[in-house]
Amino acid sequence: MKKLHAPCFCLPLACLFALTACAPGGAAADAEPLPIEVPPPVEQTNTELNIWYTDYGMTTKYLDAAVTQYNQQHPDNPITAEKFFADGSIENSDAATQQMLTEVMAGSGPDLIFFTGSSTDIEKMVRRGVFADMEPYFEADNFDWSGYNQAVMDAGVWDGHRLVIPLQYNFPMLYTSQTALDETGFSMENCDTFGGLLDEIEAIQADSDQTREVFRAKFTFYNFANYAGIPYVDYDRQKADLSFPELQRSAEIFQNLGGLELGTYDMGIDSAADIRDGKALWICPFPPVDGFYTGPEVINTFDDMVMMPIRDVDGGIQAEITWAVAVRNNSPNLQNAYEFIKYLLSEEYHTETLNYRWLYYSVLDAANDAYFQDHVYGRAVPLTPPKNAYGLDSVDVRQEDFDELMDYTRQITGAYFSCAETNFMRNMRMCGFLSGEASYEEAVREVERKLDLYLSE
């Protein structure tokens, strides 16, 4: 069964409601799930290709470069790009995006739809038949998928239909020092499953002699339900199941976490300094790509850096799709859409946009390696500022550390699309659990009721 898809666009709840018109649960909730059905393509003309995006966020640089380069190579069939200028306001960007998606749901709008963030429920859109199946085009072209992270790419396939094409991803990686492990007695060997990780965290939280926070930032553990791969939301049966014991254990762990409050991330050399100074056991740097060089690798200047992924309940690793593209199902330009998507996946395009690849991992393995070679060995200035408040030295990044990190990307077994409306801890916060206004049992009953209602709408 497909893993839960749970961070592109930030859309309000009202827009998400507009994406669905399914009958409420009832008998259908107990029936076997129906296969995903994709409407047949409309008559194809392939005379143009229209895309739309806002200037808010990092992906605008990717698309600016892609449109420029692609149109230079295809002067007889250029892309028409409509770019909305949000004046630096996420609210303006969201409002414009909502209008665009409303047009798509009505059968018009751009041919291509780009997704980032967690406020668009991609699973609901898939079940509404919004996206075109691009698998026939990849098959007809004999597209070579070797060199791409297949577990991540498969997240965009439902019942054999390639409805969404992931472009970037992230996965939960933790970093610390050998000294921190020795001081706390934390056993990485026991963390080969999510349950083992919970055992180790609970042991530290129960030990009054421990002085390090388990995680430097609380946000590191916020999306634990996705990391664990717990299928607590069933879109096919329109039901939520919050009876998994790992949910309660994790929520209670989160409630007892110290460290930086939500909204604050592990960034830069200050995270490495907190490992050195005994303030934290684990860091999870943001952004994950550049953060690897400016945080964890700095640990090597004063200790031996150690890394560990958060594994799911079965011992695999779950990745989050952070940027993806889909094609409007009634677009008459599917071949043109395929050609542009193929360009977005190409090594040529990744080379052209290498300077922008500091945020998340590319689905193309070679692009991640190229960024490392360029960013580490091609730098004119040191990764660590020579004069910093922590007295930390610049670091010579070790190839073996990067190789180990990339090896974990090959151990990814599943991937998901984040959805704010179904995020477990977001809902628990809204129902008063973290504030202490409600017990776990009270909050989880309310969350399950809300999720059932949301899934049935």
Secondary structure, 3 states (H helix, E strand, C coil): CCCCCCCCCCCCHHHHHHCCCCCCCHHHHHCCCCCCCCCCCCCCCCCCCEEEEECCCCHHHHHHHHHHHHHHHCCCCCCEEEEECCCCCHHHHHHHHHHHHHHHHCCCCCCEEEEECCCCCHHHHHHCCCECCCHHHHHHCCCCCCCECHHHHHHHEECCEECCEEEEEECCEEEEEHHHHHHHCCCHHHHCCHHHHHHHHHHHHHCCCCCCEEECEHHHHCCHHHHCCCCCEECCCCEECCCCHHHHHHHHHHHCCCCECCCCCECCHHHHHHHHCCCEEEECECCHHHHHHHCHHHHCCCCCEEEEECCCCCCCEEEEEEEEEEEECCCCCHHHHHHHHHHHHCHHHHHHCHHHCCCCEECEHHHHHHHHHHHHHCCCCCCCCCCCCCCCCCCCCCHHHHHHHHHHHCCEEEEECCCHHHCHHHHHHHCCCCCCCCCHHHHHHHHHHHHHHHHHC
